[in-house]
Amino acid sequence: MNRFFNFLVYLVFLTTPLESITLFRGFSIVKLFTIILLLATALKKWKEFIIRDSFLILSLIYTFLTIISYLWSIDKDATGRASLLMVLPSYIVTLIIFNSLNEKVQIERIFFAYVFGCAIAAVYAVYLFATGFRFIEDSRLTVLGQDQNELSFLLSFGIVSIIYLLKYTKPKAILKILLLVLAFLYAFIVLTTGSRTGFVMLLSIVSILVFTSFKRGKVIYIAPMILIVGFLLFKYVPTSTSSRLFETADQIRDLNLTGRVNIWEMGMSAFKKKDAYLLGTGFHTFSSLLEQEYGIPRNPHNTYLSTFIGLGVLGLLLFLGMIISLLRKVYYLCKYDSFFYILLILPMLIIMITIGTETRRWLLLIGVIIIKIWQFSKEAVPISPSLSNKT
């Protein structure tokens, strides 16, 4: 039973990069495995569910707030569906996974499962790229119905997962080569999406890799290799897409971000008229707010802003508290092990600036990984800061 249960946990992470695949209308492959995991949990004899961690406690309060915001929501249907059908199940699954992880090897298997899920999406993306099928918006690649920014984040975290496996496990030579090939493949797919946010995430990952290579002296051959591979990857990206990526700095400098800033200003303007600063207008109501005020429903394109508008100051403080809880654990890992661990949360912090992830389970799943790695690290023999290998 335990092996089957652990296999279901790995399947949850494997299907995360494939979350847009639907078995039939309104029912995705992720929901299928979520239901199976919940049924398996009901059959498994748990002594207790432990939530003694600040991240899990704050997440529980946040989940409760999303549900009760139905009472004052400007769109009760949107709030009810998003909180009860998305946020609540995500928290329950997160709690189940948290309590099922007792060994470090399980973390490694989670990363392997996630990388495999990314590989399925990436291979399909290569097929679409090669055939020129399902390109939209000036040759920007999309796959499995994923938004380009979403796909970029999922594959970027796939690259982070590969780096973890190469750094903290001992894969055989053939597997190591395969992982490296997959990392470059994921990077190429991110570039072909034309996602500027994805481009920033890739640059962040590369920068951290170069930085962590200095003290080990590996930067001498890692930096040139990255430049060569980067050149080769860009060589096969459509010109219209690569030109879009190189406009990233201009978009940031001009405070445009492909029109997102205008959407944020519209959202804040409409929100001020509601005078709901403490509790917000109801969870997941950003689009409804803009439709009521301007007659045009728009996506928030910013998790922090949508959280503030939907749940007010209280909700935003809870959400930021969850992030700070994880950052404290990442800081510990960076201090006593490697600066690499910042990559476990950095892509998430970046993507939440440009897309609304309030109904996604990404932060919860990544949070569980960070907490468990932190716990396993603290359970190990304490390392003196002066003797630690801070790479």
N, C-alpha and C positions, 0 to 999 in steps of 0.2 A: 504493500500500500504506500509506504514512504517513497519508494522509487517512482511509482506512478505519479504520486503527488508532486514530487520534485520535477518530474518531466513536464507536468502541466505548468509549473512555475516558469520553466525555461521556455515553454511555448508562448507564454504571455509576452516575454521579451522578444522572442523570435518574430511574432506577428505584429509587434509594434511598428516596424517600418512598413508593414503591409496593411495598416489599419484602415485604409480606404477601400480595400477589397470587400465587396458586399456579396453575400450568398443569395440574398433576395432583398427586395426593397426595404430599407430601414434596418437591416440586420447584417452587420459586418462579421467578418471572421474573428475579429477581436472579441465581439460580444459572445460569439459561440464558445470560445475558450474561457471567457470570463464566467459564463454560466456553468460550464463543466468544472471549473476550479471551485466555484461556490458549492456545487453539489458534492465534490470530493471533500471539501472542508467539513460539510455536514456529516459525512461518514467517518471523518478522522476524529479520533478522541483527543481533543486538546485539553490540557490541564488548565490553561489560562491563556488569555491574550494579553501580551505585555505592550503597553504604550508609554512606558516610562522614558520618554525622550521628548525634548522640547519641540522638535519638529512635528512629531506625531500628535502631540497634545494641541499645538497651535493649529495643525491641519484639521483636527477633530472640531475645534471651535469654529474654524473657518467654514467647514462643511455644514455645520449646524446653522451658521449665519446665512449661508446661501439658501438653505431650505426655508428658514423663517422669514427671509426677505420677501417671500411670496405674499406676506400679509400687507406690505406697502408697495409692492411692485406696480409699475405703470403698465406692465405686460405680464400678467399672472401666468399665462400659458407658456411664454418663453422661459420665465423663471422656474416654473414648476418642472417643465421637461428637462431643462439644463441641470438643475440641482439634484433632482431625484433619479434621473435616468443616466446622468453622466458623472457628476461630482461624487455623489454618495457611493455608487458602485466602485468608482475608482479608489475611494478611500478604504472601503472594505477590502478590496483586492490588495491594496498596498499594505494594510495591516496583516493580512494573511501571509503575504510574501515576507514581510519583515519577521514574523514569528517562525517562518519555516527555514530561514537561513541561519545555520549554526556552524558552518565550516567555510573557510576561505576558498576551498576548491569550488564551492557552489557559486561564488562570485565569478570565478574564472569561467565556469560553464555558462553563466548568464551572459557574459561578454561574448563567448563563442556563439551562443544562440542568437544574440542580437546581430553579430557580424554576418551570420548565415542568412538572417532575414533581410539584411541590407544587400547581401549578394544577390538574392532573388530579384529584388527591385532593380538593382544595378544592371544585371544581365538583361532583364527585360528592357531597361532604358537604352542599353547599347543596341538592342535589336531595333527599337524605335528610331534611334539616331541614325543607324545604318540605312534604314529603309526610308527615312524622311517622313515617317508616319506620325500623326498626332503632334505635330509642332504647332505652337500657337504664338501669337505676338512676336512677329519677326524672328522666327526660327528658334524661339525659346522652348526647350524640351520640357514636356510634362509626362508623367508616367503614373499609371494606376489611379488617375483622378486626383493625385496630390497637387496641392498648390506648390509652386516652385520654391517658395521660401520654406514651406514645411518639409519638402523633400530634401532641401539643402541641409536643414538642421538634422534630420534623421540620419543622413549619410555622413555629416560632419561628426556626429557622435559615434557613428560606426568607425570612423578613422581613429577617434579617441580610444574606442574599445580595442582596436587593433594595436595601438601603441601600448596600451596596458598589457595586452597578452604578450607582446614582444619583450616588454620590459620586466614583467613580473612572473612570467612562466618560462618554461624551457621547451618551446616547440621544436620538433625535429626540423631538419634543414628544408625538407620539401614543404612542410606546413609553413615555415617561416617565409619561404619564397612566395607561397600562395597568399599569405596575409599581406605581404608587401604589394603584390600585384593588385589585390583587392583595394588596398588603401589608395593607390594611384587611380584605380578605376572609379572609386567613390569621388575622388577629387575632380576627375574629369567630368563626371555626371553633374556635380555641383556647378562647375563652370558652364556646362551646356544649358543649365536652367536659366542662366542669365540673372540669377538672384544676387543683387548687390549685398544683401545681408549674408548670403552664403559665402560670397567672396570675402567679406570681412571676417567671417568665422574661419575660413581657410587660412587667411593671413595671420589670424591670432594663433591658430594651431602651429603654423610654421614658425612664428616668432618664438613661441614657448619652446619648441623643439630646438631651435638654434640657441636660445638662452641656456637651456639645460644641458647643452652639449659643451659649453665653454670649459667647465671645470674638469670634465673628463677628457678634454683635448680632442673630442670627436668633431668639433665644429670645422676643422680644417678640411675634412672630406664630406661632411654632411651639407654644409652651405653650398658648395659647388654642385653637389648632386641635386639639391632642391632647385637650384637655378636651372640646371639642364632639364630636369623633369618638368618644371614649370613651363619652360619654353616649348617643350614637346607637347604638353597638354594644350597650351593655347594655340598651337599650330593647327590643330584639327577642330577648334571651336569656330563656328560661323562668325564672320567678321561683324555682322550686325550685333551678335551677342557679346563678343569681346569688347566692342566699342561701348556697349552699355555698361559693362563691368568697369571700364576705365573712367566712367563718369561718376563713380562712387564718391570720390573726394569732392567733386563739384556739388553733388546733391547734398552732402553733409554741410559743406561750407555755405551753401545758399539756403539752408533750412527748408529744403523742398521735399526730399525723400519720396519722390514720385507722387507728389500730391498728398502724402500722408499728413503733413503738417496742417494743411487746410482742413482735413477731416478732423484732426484733433482740436483745432480752433473752433470748428462748428460744434463739436461735441461739448466742449467746455462752455461755450456760449449758451447752448440749450440747457445744459446742466445748471448753470447759475440761475436760470429762470425758475427752476424747480425748487431751489432753496432746500436741497436735501443733503447737505454736506456731511452730516453725522452718519446716516445709514444708507444714503444713496437712493437710486431710483428702482432698485431691485436687481438681483443677480442676472447677468446676461441680457441687459436691456439697452445697450448702447445703440444698436440698430433701431430699436423701437423708438428711442428718444429722438433720433435724427428724423425718423419718418414722421413723428408727431409734429416736430418743429419745422422741418423743411420739406416734408413730403418725399424724401429720398432716403431709404434705408441704406446705410453704409456700414461695412465692417469696421471695428475699432482700430485694427492694425497696431495695437499697443496694449499689452496685457496690464501694465501698470495703470494706464489711464482708464481702461475698461473696468478694472477692479475698483478704482476710486469712484467712478461714476455709478457703478452698479451697487457697491456696498459702502460707499462713503469713506470717511476717515477711519472708522472702526475696521472696516474690511481691509483697507490698504495697510493699516498698521499690523494686522494679523498676517497678511500676505508677506509684507516686508520682514516680519518677525520670523516667518518660516525660512526665508532666504538667509537672513542673518544667522539663524541657527546652523544652517548648512555651511555658511562661509566660515564660521568659527571652527567647524570640524575640518574643513579644507585647509584652513590656516595651520592647524595642528599637524596635518599630514605634510604640508609643504615645509613646515619648520623642522620636523624630525625625520622626514624621508626625502621627498623630492618635490620640486616646484611643479612637476608634471601634473599633480593632482588638481591644480587650478583649472585644468581642462575639463574636469568632470562637471563643472558648473558654469564655466565661462560661456560656452556656446548657448546654454539655456538663457543666461542673462542677456545675451546679445539678441537672440531671436525674439524675446519677449518685448523688445523695443519696437519691432516692426510688424508683429502679427499678434492677434489675440489668442492666447492659449488657455484662457480661463476654464474651458471645458475639456481640455486635454489632460491626460494623466502623466505627461512627461515629467513634470517637476516632482511628482510623488514617487514615480519609479526611480528616477535618478537620485532622489533624496534617500530612498532605501539603500541604494548602492553605496552612497557616500557614508551614511550612518554605519553600515555594516563594516566597511573597510576601516573606518575610524575605530569602531569597537574592537575589531580583530587586531588592529595596530596597538591599541592601548592594552590589550590582554597579553601581548607579547612582552618580552623582557624589556623594561624601560631603557631607552637609549639616551646617553648624555648628550646634550646639545653640542658640546665641544668636540664630541667624537663622531657625531652623526655625519653621514655623507650627504650633504645638502646639495644635491645636483638638480 
